[in-house]
Amino acid sequence: MRHQKGRTRVTYCLGMLLNDGLVMAADTRTNAGVDNVATFRKLRVWERPGERVIVLLSAGNLAITQSVVALLEDSVRLEEGDEIAPASHGRLMTVPGLTAAARAVGEAVRAVHHRDAAALREQGNDFICSFLLAGQVRGGPMRLFMIYAAGNYIEAGEDTPFFQIGETKYGKPILDRVISHETPLAEAAKCALVSFDSTMRSNLSVGPPLDLLIYRRDSLGSAVRRRLRADDPYLLTLRDQWGEGVRRLFHDLPDLPFAEDLLPGAPG
């Protein structure tokens, strides 16, 4: 990634669309160089119990993503005050469904691009941001979208039950092997944390605290939300047992049948 003026986020965010609900997770580490590390929240929730739950995860240049979220927050405040929110700001609390919410986020991304992209280019910076949007509006299906820097988006489905943004490569192998649309919520949340642990172990720019949200389909407000810090007992136990289990499984794998002379005790 090209160096950005201000903070950049080599972050990791994960969203899962499962038969039973949603699992959404994000780290909080933000970098402006190796000696300038801070913590910023990347998971945001807008909800009206019994009516809607909307979750947004963000990755990219911090100034850009915060500007997008600020537009969305302004829209929510205007709606709650019975004022008309500008179309470019989105209307998360009155949209009829998650597809309209994805369009609203895309509109906010394009509004920030229109305002800031030229100035960024003058400074030699790209317009870098991406988002995961998920949730449910009463009467509609639960959905998960990935939204790009152009404001366009794609949607998850049964054949693609999870999306990642940011530093995705280290945490993807465990997801590919474990997660399907039918994976139970508790198992999926556990797999998500293993995926984050693998990423944090390989890339120091991703780090705790981790924000985790678990939403059960049609509950419309009873999401489980946890922040797991570096010293969280469960996170430490998961890390130790996963590492030990991987090493044990590796040693139990059959030896190479075509390299017997390399095995311990083989004749010299």
C-alpha positions, -999 to +999 in steps of 0.1 A: +000+000+000+013+034-009+021+056+021-008+079+029-007+113+045-022+107+079-030+074+094-035+043+073-052+011+084-036-021+074-065-036+092-085-068+092-123-069+091-145-100+086-182-105+080-200-139+079-235-145+066-248-177+080-281-195+081-285-187+118-272-151+118-242-128+114-207-128+128-188-095+123-153-088+137-126-061+133-093-053+149-086-018+161-049-011+153-041+019+132-007+028+119+011+060+107+045+044+106+060+016+127+065+039+157+031+055+156+004+030+164-030+039+179-064+023+185-095+033+166-129+016+165-137+001+130-170-016+139-201+005+142-237-004+149-270+015+143-301-002+157-337+004+166-347-027+188-374-047+171-371-028+139-335-028+124-299-036+131-272-023+107-235-030+112-206-013+094-169-024+093-143-001+077-108-004+063-085+020+045-073+055+050-085+066+084-094+102+073-115+088+045-134+062+064-141+085+093-155+111+069-178+085+054-190+074+088-194+110+099-218+116+070-238+085+080-239+096+116-251+130+106-278+114+086-290+093+116-291+124+138-311+143+113-336+114+110-339+111+147-347+149+148-374+145+121-353+165+096-347+155+060-312+140+055-294+149+022-295+121-002-257+119-005-255+113+032-276+081+032-306+074+054-297+043+074-326+045+099-354+048+073-341+027+044-366-001+036-339-028+035-302-036+035-298-032-003-309+004+001-286+007+031-257-004+009-266+022-017-267+048+011-232+039+022-221+040-014-236+075-018-216+086+013-184+072-001-190+090-034-197+123-016-164+121+003-146+112-029-162+142-047-150+164-018-115+150-011-102+129-040-086+158-059-068+171-028-056+137-020-042+133-056-024+166-053-006+151-022+002+119-041-023+098-022-050+074-035-086+073-023-085+040-004-114+027+016-137-004+018-166-014+040-186-044+051-222-037+057-246-062+072-278-064+092-315-068+089-346-046+086-379-059+099-398-078+072-367-083+051-339-108+048-306-106+066-278-095+042-241-088+039-224-065+014-188-055+005-187-018-006-157-005-026-140+029-029-162+037-060-193+032-039-203+001-058-209-032-039-213-070-041-234-092-019-226-124+000-247-155-004-249-192+003-219-200-019-199-170-006-207-169+032-180-145+043-162-113+031-129-099+043-114-065+039-079-052+048-052-078+056-071-109+044-045-135+033-033-148+067-068-154+081-084-168+050-072-205+050-090-214+082-122-198+070-121-216+037-117-250+055-143-244+082-170-219+073-201-227+053-236-212+053-247-239+077-219-233+103-235-226+138-229-191+151-208-201+181-185-222+159-183-194+133-173-169+160-146-192+173-133-196+138-133-158+133-111-154+164-087-181+152-086-163+118-077-130+136-051-147+157-034-161+126-034-127+111-020-110+141+007-135+144+019-129+108+012-091+105+020-068+134-001-040+119-032-059+128-038-061+166-061-061+196-085-051+210-108-071+187-144-061+184-168-090+179-205-089+171-228-120+169-264-114+156-291-141+155-314-140+125-347-121+130-337-110+166-336-074+154-315-060+183-302-087+206-267-089+192-239-101+214-211-075+214-177-081+230-143-063+229-115-087+235-082-072+246-048-087+243-050-102+278-085-116+274-084-151+290-105-168+262-083-152+235-051-164+252-065-199+256-077-200+220-042-189+208-023-214+230-046-244+221-047-236+184-010-233+182-004-265+202-031-283+181-015-273+148+019-284+159+006-318+171-014-323+139+017-315+118+038-340+137+011-366+132+010-362+094+026-391+075+062-388+065+073-383+029+074-418+014+100-407-012+125-392+013+132-420+037+169-412+038+161-378+053+142-392+083+159-393+118+179-425+123+183-432+086+217-446+075+242-418+067 
